[in-house]
């Protein structure tokens, strides 16, 4: 079923740099599942963006694997291909065309004011800013505006990138006429889920993640090894709940609020051990992940179905991108045919010999 064009449009997505984890779920995926019924939703697997910090061949060869895993993660958590469009960035040829045009609408000085670029360069251990990384927000604006999206769900740290896309849409519209919506950032209360090591946020690169695709035994093993209150030596010692990763996970994933409150009270009073607290957390996390595992297993058993969903999503987006570029070419005057340069009569005939 084609998306309903009467609804406002939404775009968001992920870079294919690894499997998705619980941090992605609480931070974005759960919200996407809800929003897809309110908006005509486009979910981009942004493989071109990986090149800005991972251009080496060893990383490029992993992209198809991670694309497959992300598609399975999307379908597993409940992204509905009947109402949403899942596509791969590099499969949309118009991306390159619009990116070149948009690069003319923003200054280097403006791009350098975006603090996230320096953070990305630092995290990737880059000694100098590559041109492609500097242009990362321009390519993001292209991603947003090719499907003519109205809203972009982001955390506050990426709000500046959506603002740049708004500026570029506004400048384009002023130069060439009303063409693009000026997208709004949809800021949610996106929590930062601490990793199972208790020290930093959950991250693929830090190895402190529980993945959406982890089996029951893996989840149990990871939770058993979770960081808790380091000052608590025995189960009879009063423990600290605030800032304790195990209880942060209970708050995020255990729907039994009465049980969570009771565990907190007992923990603070020194009347429950880590084994019981972690055991009940394991049960809650596995209950959350179980329907995901079932859907993932279904699509793994029917690989052609997942392939067809992605292929159909790409075709949908190619159609949208083609329509957008036709509008852009008409608005800018770039709609002329190069055939006119081959036939000199058309181009120079009026000037005579």
N, C-alpha and C positions, 0 to 999 in steps of 0.2 A: 504493500500500500504506500502510495506517495505521501510525503509530508503534507500537512494541512497549511497551505500558504496564507490562510486567513489569520493564523496566529503570529505573534511577534517571534522573531528568530533569536536563537541562542547559539553561541559557539564556545566550546572549550575543549580541552584535550590533554594529551600527555606526550612526552618524548619517549621513544622506545629505547630506553637505556636499561631496562630490567623489568622483572615481574612487579606487579602492584601489591601493596601491603596494607595492613590495617590503618596506617597513617593516611594513605590515600583514601581509604574508605570513609573514615570519619571526617576528613578534611574536604572531600569533594564528591566522591562517587555516590554516597548515599543521597546527597542533595541532587545530583544529576538524575537519579532514578525518579525523584519526586518532580523535578522541573520539566522532565521530558513530556509530561502530559499537559503542562501549561504553555510551553513554548515549542515551536518547531525547532528541534534541536539537531545541531551538527557537532559530532565528536571527531576531532581530528587527531590522528596519530602522526605527530609532527617529526617525521624522520629527518627532514632537512635541517631542523634545528639542532640535531645531535652533532652535525658537522662543525658547529661553531666552537665546540670545546672538545670534540672527539673525532678528529678527521683521519686518524690513523686506520690503516686497513684492518687491523685486528678488531677494531670497534665496528667498522662498517660491516664486516662479515656477520656480526651478531644481530644486526638490525632486523633481518627477516624473522629470526627466532623470536625476538622480543615483540615484533608486530603481532605475530601469532598469539603470544601469551597475553598481550593486552586485549586483543579481540576476545579471547576466551574469558579474560577477567571481566570485560564489559558485559558480555552476555551472561556470565555467571551471576553477577550482582543484580541483574535485572534491567539492563539497558534493553529496550524493546526495539528491534529493527523495523517493526511495523510503524512506529511513530518517530523514530530517530534515524539519523544518517551517520554511519561510521565510515570514515574514509582515510586514505593515506595521503599525506601532504604532497609527496613527490609525484603522485599519479595525476595531479592536476596541473597541466602544462601552463595554464593561464597564471599560475602562481608566479612563474618567472617573469612573465610579461608585466603584470601589475607591480611586481616588486621593483622593476627597473623604473617604471614611471613614478612610483612613490618615492624612490630615492632622490628624485629631483625636488621633492616638496618639503624636505627637512634639512636643517643644517647640522654639521658635525658638532657644533657647539651645543645645540639642543640635545643631541643624543648623549653627549658626554655628561649631561646633567642627571642622567638616570643612574641612581646609585647601585641598582642591581647588577649593572654590567661589570662594575669593578668587583663586586662580590663573586660573580660567576667566573671572572678571570682568575681571581684569587683561589677559588675552590678547585679550579682546573689546573692550578699551578702554572699559569701562563705568565711569562716574564714581560710580555708586551701585549697590547690589545690588538687582536686581528681585526681586519676590516669587516670580516663576516660577523664577528661578535658585536662590533659596534653597530652593525646594521640589523642585529637580532630583533630589536623592537619594530623596525620597519617591516620585516618579514612577518612579525606577529600582526601588525596592522593589516597586511595583505590577507592573512588567514581569517581575520575577523570580517573584513569588508568584502571579500570575494563572495561569500554567501549572503552578504548584506545583512549581517547580524545586528540586532538591536541591543542585545545585552551579552555581557561576558562575565560569568561567575569567576571571581578571583579573590585571593586573600589580599589584605591591605598592602602587603609587600609588592604586589604586582599591579596595584591600582594605577601607578604612574604610567605603565605601559598602555593601559586602556585609554588613559587621558591623551597619550600621544596619538593613538589611533583616532580619537575624537578630533584632535587638532588637524590631522592629515585629511580626514573626511571633510572637515569644515573648509580647509584651504582648497581642496579639490573642488568642492561645491562652489566656492567663491570664484574660482578661476574658470570653471567650465559649465556651471549650472548644476542644479540639484540632481545628484546622482546617488550618493551614499547616505544612509542613515548615520547620525552621529552616535556611536554606540555608548551605552552606559555600563559602568562597572557594577556588577551585582555583588556587593560585599556581604558575605555571610559571617556568622560567628564561627570562623574556622579554627578549631582547636589545634594546637601543636601537640601531637602525641609523642611523648618521650619514648625513646627506644628501650628495649628490654634490659639494656645495660644501665639505664637510669641516668645517663650522663648527657646525652644529646638527643635531638629529635630522631624519630625512627627514620632510617635511611638505608637505601640499598647498598650504598658504597661503604657504610660503616659496619655492615653485618650485624645490625641490632634489630632486625625486623621480623615480624610474623607475617608471612605472605598469605594472601587470600587463597592461594593454591596449596598451602601446607596441609598435610594429612593430620589426622587426630593425634597420632603418636608424636609427630614433630612439634605440634602445638604444645602438647603436654611436656615434652622435654624442654622446650624454650621457656615455658612459664615456670617450670621447676627451678630453672637457673636464673630467674629474674632477680634483679637488685631490689632489696627492700630497705628496712631501717637498719643502717650499719651499727647503730648503738645498742640494738636489741640482741642480746646474747642468748637468752632463754625465752621459751614461750610464756613464762610467768612474769617477764619484764614488761612494764607498760611500754607500748610502742607508739610511734608517731604516724599519723594518718596523712597529714598534710605533706605534699611533696613525695609521698611514697608511691612509686610507679605501680605497684600491685593494686592499690586502691584507686589510682587514677584510671586504671584499666577497668576496674569494677564499675566506676562511675560511667565509663564510656560504653561498656559492652554488657553489663549485667542488668537485665530488665527487672529483676526482682529487687525493687528498692528497699523493701523491708529487710531482706536478707543482707543487703549491703550495709544498711544502718546498724543492724545487729552485729555484723562482723567488725565494723568500725568501733562500736562501743566495747566489745569484748577485747579487741586488739589494744585499745587505749588503756584498758583495765588489766592487761596481762592475763587474759583468760582464753586466749586462742593462739595457736601456733601458726607459723607460716605455711606449714603443710596443708592445713585445712583451708586457709585463705586462698592459697594458690590452687588447690584442688577445685574449689568452687568457681574460681576464675576460669580455670581450664574448661570446666563444664559449660560456662556461659559463652566463652569464645567459640568453642566447638559447636554449640547450638546455633550461633550466628552463622558460622561458616558452612554448616552441613548442607543447607539448601544451595549454597554456592557450589559446593563440591558436586552435588547431584546434577546441577545444570551443566557444570564444566564437563563432567563425565559423559553427559548426553552428547554435547557438541564434539567431544573427543571421539566418541563412538560414531559420529556422523560428520566427519571432517568436510565433506562436500557441502553440507549445510552452512557451516561457518564460512567456508570459502565463498559460497554464493551470497551470503549476507554482506561480506566485505566487497565483493565485486559489484553488487547492486548499489551499495553505498557510494562506491567510487563513481559509478555511472550517474547516480543522482547528482553528486557534487560536480562532476564534469559538465553536466547540463546547466547547473546553476552558474558555474564559473564562465561557461561560454556565453550565457545570456548577459552576465555582468560585463564581460569584456566587450561585447557588442555595444552595450550602452556606453561604456567608457570610450571606445573608439569613435562612436558617433559624437559624443560630447566634446572630445578633444580635437576632432578633425583628423584623427589617425585612421579613419575608416577607408581611406583611399586604397586602391588596389595597386600592387607593385607592377601589374601588367602594363600600366600606363607608361612606365619608364622603358618598357621594351618596344612599344610602338611609338616612334617619335612623332608621328602625325598627331596623335592625341595630345602630347605634351607640348610640342614646339610648333605644330602646324600653323597656329594663328599668327606666328611671327614671320611666316613665309621664308623664302630662300634669301 
